[in-house]
Amino acid sequence: MWTDRSIKAIQSKERPFRLSENTNRRGGGRLVLEVKENGAKYFFFQYFRKQVGKSKRTFVTIGRFKESAKATGFSLSDARDEALKYENILKQGLDVKTSIEEGKMEEQERIRKVDSAKLQGSLGQLTDSYLAAMEADGKRSHESVRRSLRIYLDEPFPKLIKRKANTIEADDIRLILSRMIDKGVTTHTNRVRSYLHAAFSHGLKQDNNPRRYSKEAIKFNLKYNPVSFVPKQADFERVGEHVISEKEIKIIWKELPKESAITSWAVKLALTTGQRLGEIIRVRWCDIDFDDQLMTIPATVSKNKIEHIVPLGDLSWAVIEEMKEITGDYKYLFPSSHKGKMKKDKHIFNTTISKVIREYSTEHKKVRKFLARDIRRTVKTLMGKAGIDKAIRDRIQNHSLQDVSSKHYDRYDYLPEKQQALKVWNDYLDLIINPREKVTHISKRCG
């Protein structure tokens, strides 16, 4: 039997050689010491591996003999413990090398799962990745979606957004939406549901997407979309039918709150041009052509991703000139503000304008309650009353025309037709806003 001292006393030779410890035990394997030519000593476990028709002498590496207390490696006692562990494997009728390899594979799998769990994306990371993808794709709604998710998800459910995205169930989604409904939120509940559904759809594809929208190498490992199991509230969806009357337009034009000048100008420009408020507020001063009185809505801002040129009639231009005195030094026509101070490079939020309009229409009993989106519908309707053909109205409002001719062949910009139509509309709108002044002026001219 060896001792640490006797092992240290073994001298090296010109070639490596092996010694085995005689334990007088049969069939259990042996502890073997290999001495290298440089004097280094290594422990092995020797056993006979059963194969078809024969047995093969097999060695399993244990490790280097520990020469001193400060050295690394195995002491004789440690090596015997390892050899005993391998003997026990043999007694169970198992092969040592196979068991070791399987053990390594299991350990690697365990480590892989631990590492994978560390890289497993949370619900918050999923929504961030989705919003980053929206921004990269140039979707102008990414700001309002971010704001909605912050208000209805991040702030009320701080623990939920830290959970792994693939642990989120339909019950969790139901909890988020139920809270909104309990607070009296109706239509926007369906909007938030659609945002969450889109975020999970994004996550289902993102793991295999060669393009990353997160700085971290996260994975979501989603198996299904939990939002799919939560129904949309059909009664919350109302088809837009409200048209603001001409009498109400006059009141709105003259009585919009002066303390909310940015919103007032945005509403007036929407009324005079028929454009989407969400696009108007993203227009920069460099998009205004002062020579030809044109406003360009860039493709990055336009809903259908097509650059849209809008002629500015007399009323529209009067609004632009009034605004220029106040916001002309800023990047956007409609800069956002914080505590009364306007920001150089930020435009006002859709939600801010919607809130001002909602509060105004609620407080003023002479005007039926209306929403920001009702303005565009009103303009479209009254333009028809003013005698403007629907085809030109569609062009003015930059609708996506799906007929083959419009979609693939017609590249004419219809600018002269749009200029004429918007002149007619601005004159018509001016008569709505200032009926007495116009009638008096016409009477004097004719008299």
C-alpha positions in Angstrom: 0.0 0.0 0.0 1.2 3.5 -0.9 1.8 6.4 1.4 2.3 10.1 0.3 5.9 9.7 1.4 6.5 6.5 -0.6 5.0 8.1 -3.7 7.3 11.2 -3.4 10.3 8.8 -3.1 9.6 7.2 -6.5 12.2 8.3 -9.0 11.5 9.0 -12.7 13.1 7.1 -15.6 14.0 7.8 -19.2 10.5 6.8 -20.2 7.1 7.1 -18.4 6.0 4.1 -16.4 3.0 3.0 -14.4 2.6 1.4 -11.0 -0.6 -0.1 -9.5 -1.5 -0.3 -5.9 -2.2 -3.8 -4.7 -5.5 -3.8 -2.7 -6.1 -7.5 -2.9 -9.6 -6.8 -4.2 -10.7 -8.5 -7.4 -13.0 -7.1 -10.0 -13.2 -3.7 -8.6 -10.4 -1.9 -10.5 -7.1 -0.5 -9.2 -5.5 2.8 -8.4 -2.6 3.4 -10.8 0.2 5.9 -10.7 2.0 7.1 -13.8 5.4 8.6 -13.4 6.5 10.9 -16.3 10.1 11.3 -17.4 10.2 14.8 -15.9 9.1 13.4 -12.5 5.5 14.5 -12.6 3.1 11.8 -11.2 -0.6 11.2 -12.2 -3.3 9.0 -10.7 -5.5 6.8 -12.9 -8.2 4.3 -12.2 -7.7 1.0 -14.1 -10.5 -1.4 -14.8 -11.5 -4.0 -17.5 -14.2 -2.7 -19.8 -16.4 -5.4 -21.1 -16.8 -5.6 -24.8 -18.3 -8.1 -27.2 -16.3 -11.4 -26.6 -13.5 -9.8 -24.6 -12.5 -7.3 -21.9 -10.3 -4.3 -22.5 -8.0 -2.7 -20.0 -9.2 0.8 -19.6 -7.8 3.9 -17.7 -9.7 6.8 -16.4 -7.7 9.9 -15.5 -8.1 11.1 -11.9 -5.5 13.8 -11.8 -2.0 14.9 -10.8 -0.4 13.9 -7.6 -0.2 16.8 -5.1 3.5 17.1 -4.3 3.1 19.7 -1.6 0.5 21.6 0.5 0.7 24.6 -1.8 0.5 22.5 -5.0 -2.7 21.8 -6.8 -3.9 18.2 -7.6 -4.9 15.1 -5.7 -3.4 13.7 -2.5 -3.3 10.0 -2.1 -6.4 10.1 0.1 -8.3 12.1 -2.5 -7.2 9.7 -5.3 -8.4 6.7 -3.3 -11.8 8.4 -2.8 -12.2 8.9 -6.5 -11.1 5.3 -7.2 -13.7 4.1 -4.6 -16.4 6.1 -6.4 -15.5 4.4 -9.7 -15.5 1.0 -8.0 -19.1 1.6 -6.8 -20.1 2.4 -10.4 -18.6 -1.0 -11.4 -20.5 -2.8 -8.6 -23.8 -1.4 -10.1 -22.9 -3.1 -13.3 -22.3 0.1 -15.1 -19.3 1.2 -17.2 -17.2 3.9 -15.6 -16.2 5.8 -18.7 -19.8 5.8 -20.0 -21.1 7.0 -16.7 -18.5 9.7 -16.5 -19.4 10.9 -20.0 -23.1 10.9 -19.2 -22.4 12.8 -16.0 -20.4 15.4 -18.0 -23.3 15.7 -20.5 -25.8 16.1 -17.7 -23.6 18.8 -16.0 -23.2 20.6 -19.3 -26.9 20.5 -19.8 -27.5 21.8 -16.3 -25.0 24.7 -17.0 -26.6 25.4 -20.3 -30.0 25.6 -18.7 -28.6 28.0 -16.0 -26.9 30.1 -18.6 -30.1 30.0 -20.8 -32.2 31.1 -17.8 -29.8 34.1 -17.3 -30.4 35.1 -20.9 -34.1 34.4 -20.8 -36.0 37.6 -21.7 -38.5 39.1 -19.3 -41.9 40.6 -20.2 -40.4 44.1 -19.9 -37.5 43.1 -22.3 -40.0 41.6 -24.7 -42.0 44.9 -24.9 -38.8 46.9 -25.2 -37.6 44.7 -28.1 -41.0 45.1 -29.8 -40.9 48.9 -29.4 -37.4 49.0 -30.7 -38.5 47.0 -33.8 -41.4 49.5 -34.3 -39.0 52.4 -34.1 -36.5 50.7 -36.5 -39.3 50.1 -39.0 -40.3 53.8 -38.9 -43.7 53.3 -37.3 -44.7 56.6 -36.0 -47.0 55.1 -33.4 -44.1 53.6 -31.4 -44.1 56.6 -29.1 -47.8 56.4 -28.2 -47.6 52.6 -27.8 -44.6 53.0 -25.4 -46.6 55.6 -23.4 -49.6 53.3 -23.2 -47.6 50.3 -22.1 -45.8 52.4 -19.5 -49.1 53.7 -18.0 -51.0 50.4 -18.1 -48.3 47.8 -17.7 -44.9 49.0 -16.4 -46.1 51.3 -13.6 -49.0 49.2 -12.2 -47.3 45.8 -12.6 -43.6 46.2 -11.7 -43.2 42.6 -10.6 -45.0 41.2 -13.7 -42.7 42.9 -16.2 -39.7 41.3 -14.5 -41.0 37.8 -15.0 -39.7 35.6 -17.8 -41.8 36.3 -20.9 -42.4 32.6 -21.5 -44.0 32.2 -18.0 -46.7 34.8 -18.8 -50.1 33.2 -19.1 -53.6 34.3 -20.3 -54.5 35.0 -16.7 -51.7 37.6 -16.4 -53.0 39.4 -19.6 -56.6 39.2 -18.3 -55.4 40.9 -15.0 -53.8 43.8 -16.9 -56.9 44.4 -19.0 -59.3 43.9 -16.2 -57.6 46.7 -14.2 -58.1 49.0 -17.2 -61.8 48.1 -17.5 -62.3 48.6 -13.7 -61.0 52.1 -14.1 -63.5 52.9 -16.9 -61.1 52.5 -19.8 -63.0 51.1 -22.8 -61.7 51.3 -26.4 -58.1 51.8 -25.3 -58.3 48.4 -23.4 -58.6 46.7 -26.9 -55.7 48.9 -28.1 -53.4 47.7 -25.2 -54.5 44.1 -25.9 -53.4 44.5 -29.5 -50.0 46.0 -28.4 -49.4 43.0 -26.1 -50.5 40.6 -28.8 -48.1 42.2 -31.3 -45.3 42.1 -28.7 -45.7 38.4 -28.2 -46.0 37.8 -31.9 -42.7 39.7 -32.3 -41.1 37.5 -29.6 -42.2 34.3 -31.3 -40.2 35.2 -34.3 -37.4 37.2 -32.7 -35.3 34.2 -31.4 -34.6 33.1 -34.9 -34.3 36.6 -36.4 -30.7 37.4 -37.5 -31.4 41.1 -36.7 -31.4 42.0 -33.0 -33.4 44.8 -31.5 -31.8 44.5 -28.0 -28.2 45.1 -27.0 -28.4 42.0 -24.8 -28.2 38.5 -26.3 -31.6 37.6 -24.9 -34.0 34.9 -26.0 -37.7 34.6 -25.2 -38.3 30.9 -25.9 -42.0 31.5 -26.4 -44.2 28.5 -27.4 -47.5 30.4 -28.0 -49.1 33.8 -27.7 -51.0 34.0 -24.4 -52.9 37.1 -25.5 -54.7 35.0 -28.2 -56.7 33.4 -25.4 -58.0 36.7 -24.1 -61.0 37.9 -26.1 -61.3 41.4 -27.6 -64.2 43.4 -26.1 -66.4 43.8 -29.1 -68.8 46.3 -27.5 -65.8 48.7 -26.9 -65.3 49.1 -30.6 -67.4 51.8 -32.0 -67.4 52.6 -35.7 -66.7 56.3 -36.1 -69.8 58.2 -37.2 -69.6 61.6 -35.4 -69.3 64.6 -37.7 -68.8 68.0 -36.1 -71.4 70.4 -37.3 -70.6 73.7 -39.1 -72.0 75.6 -36.1 -69.7 73.6 -33.8 -66.7 74.2 -36.0 -67.1 78.0 -35.7 -67.3 77.7 -31.9 -64.3 75.4 -31.8 -62.2 77.6 -34.1 -62.9 80.7 -32.0 -63.0 79.3 -28.5 -60.2 76.7 -28.3 -58.3 77.4 -25.1 -55.5 80.1 -25.6 -53.4 78.5 -22.9 -53.2 75.4 -25.1 -52.0 77.3 -28.2 -50.1 74.3 -29.6 -53.2 72.2 -29.5 -55.4 75.0 -31.0 -53.0 75.4 -33.9 -52.9 71.6 -34.5 -56.7 71.4 -34.6 -56.9 74.4 -37.0 -54.3 73.0 -39.3 -56.1 69.6 -39.3 -59.4 71.4 -40.1 -57.9 73.4 -43.0 -56.0 70.5 -44.5 -57.9 67.3 -43.6 -54.6 65.6 -42.5 -54.1 63.2 -39.6 -53.3 64.9 -36.3 -50.7 62.2 -35.6 -48.9 63.2 -38.8 -49.3 67.0 -38.5 -47.6 67.1 -35.1 -44.5 65.4 -36.6 -44.0 67.9 -39.4 -40.8 70.0 -39.1 -40.3 73.5 -40.2 -37.9 72.3 -42.9 -41.0 70.4 -44.4 -42.7 73.7 -45.1 -42.1 75.3 -48.5 -42.6 79.0 -48.0 -42.3 79.9 -51.7 -45.0 77.6 -53.0 -47.0 77.3 -49.7 -46.7 73.5 -49.4 -46.4 71.2 -46.5 -44.6 67.8 -47.0 -45.5 64.9 -44.7 -42.4 62.7 -45.0 -42.7 59.0 -45.8 -41.2 58.2 -42.3 -44.2 60.0 -40.8 -46.9 59.1 -43.2 -49.2 56.2 -42.2 -48.9 54.5 -45.6 -45.1 55.2 -45.8 -45.6 57.4 -48.9 -44.4 61.0 -49.0 -47.4 63.3 -49.1 -47.4 66.9 -50.3 -50.2 69.1 -49.0 -51.0 72.5 -50.5 -51.8 75.1 -47.9 -54.8 77.3 -48.5 -55.3 80.8 -47.2 -56.6 79.7 -43.8 -53.9 77.1 -43.4 -51.2 79.6 -44.3 -52.6 82.1 -41.8 -52.2 79.4 -39.1 -48.6 78.7 -40.3 -47.6 82.4 -40.2 -49.1 82.8 -36.7 -47.2 79.7 -35.5 -43.9 80.8 -37.0 -43.7 83.8 -34.7 -43.8 81.5 -31.7 -42.3 78.1 -32.7 -40.3 79.0 -35.8 -37.0 78.6 -34.0 -37.9 75.0 -33.0 -37.4 71.8 -35.0 -41.1 70.9 -35.1 -44.1 73.1 -35.8 -45.7 71.7 -32.7 -43.0 71.4 -30.0 -43.7 69.6 -26.8 -43.4 71.5 -23.5 -42.6 70.7 -19.9 -43.6 73.0 -17.1 -44.4 75.7 -19.6 -41.0 75.5 -21.4 -41.0 74.2 -25.0 -38.4 71.6 -26.1 -36.2 72.3 -29.1 -36.2 68.8 -30.6 -39.4 67.1 -29.4 -42.9 67.3 -30.8 -46.1 67.2 -28.8 -47.7 63.8 -28.1 -50.9 62.6 -29.7 -52.2 61.9 -26.2 -51.6 65.4 -25.1 -53.7 66.8 -27.9 -56.4 64.2 -27.4 -56.6 65.1 -23.7 -57.0 68.8 -24.4 -59.7 68.1 -27.0 -61.5 65.7 -24.7 -61.5 68.2 -21.8 -62.6 71.1 -24.0 -65.5 69.2 -25.5 -66.6 67.9 -22.1 -66.6 71.4 -20.5 -68.3 73.2 -23.4 -72.0 72.3 -23.6 -72.5 74.1 -26.9 -70.3 71.6 -28.6 -71.1 67.9 -28.7 -68.4 65.7 -27.3 -65.9 64.9 -30.0 -62.6 63.1 -30.4 -59.4 64.1 -32.3 -60.1 61.5 -35.0 -63.6 63.0 -35.7 -61.9 66.1 -37.2 -60.6 64.2 -40.2 -64.0 62.5 -40.8 -65.7 65.9 -40.5 -63.4 67.5 -43.1 -63.9 64.6 -45.5 -67.7 64.9 -45.2 -67.9 68.7 -45.5 -65.5 68.8 -48.4 -68.1 66.6 -50.2 -70.7 69.2 -49.3 -68.4 71.9 -50.7 -68.5 70.1 -54.0 -65.1 68.4 -54.0 -64.9 65.1 -55.7 -64.3 62.0 -53.5 -61.3 60.9 -55.6 -59.6 64.2 -54.9 -60.6 64.1 -51.3 -58.9 60.7 -51.0 -55.8 62.1 -52.6 -55.8 65.1 -50.2 -56.1 62.8 -47.2 -53.4 60.4 -48.6 -55.5 57.3 -48.5 -53.9 54.1 -49.7 -55.6 53.4 -53.0 -55.6 49.6 -53.7 -56.8 49.5 -57.3 -54.2 48.1 -59.7 -53.8 51.4 -61.6 -53.2 53.5 -58.4 -51.0 50.9 -56.7 -48.7 50.0 -59.6 -48.9 52.6 -62.4 -50.2 56.0 -61.5 -47.3 58.1 -60.3 -48.9 61.5 -61.0 -48.9 63.7 -57.8 -52.3 65.5 -58.5 -50.8 68.6 -57.0 -52.8 71.1 -59.1 -56.0 69.3 -58.4 -55.2 69.2 -54.7 -54.4 72.9 -54.7 -57.6 73.8 -56.3 -59.7 71.6 -54.0 -58.0 72.9 -50.9 -58.6 76.5 -52.0 -62.3 75.6 -52.4 -62.3 74.0 -48.9 -60.5 76.9 -47.2 -62.9 79.3 -48.7 -65.8 77.2 -47.6 -64.4 76.8 -44.1 -63.8 80.6 -44.0 -67.5 81.1 -44.7 -68.3 78.8 -41.8 -66.1 80.6 -39.4 -66.8 84.2 -40.5 -70.3 84.1 -42.1 -71.3 87.8 -41.3 -68.0 89.3 -42.4 -68.0 87.4 -45.7 -71.7 88.3 -46.5 -71.1 92.0 -45.7 -67.9 92.1 -47.9 -69.7 90.5 -50.8 -72.7 92.8 -50.5 -70.4 95.9 -50.6 -68.6 94.6 -53.6 -71.7 93.9 -55.6 -73.5 97.1 -54.6 
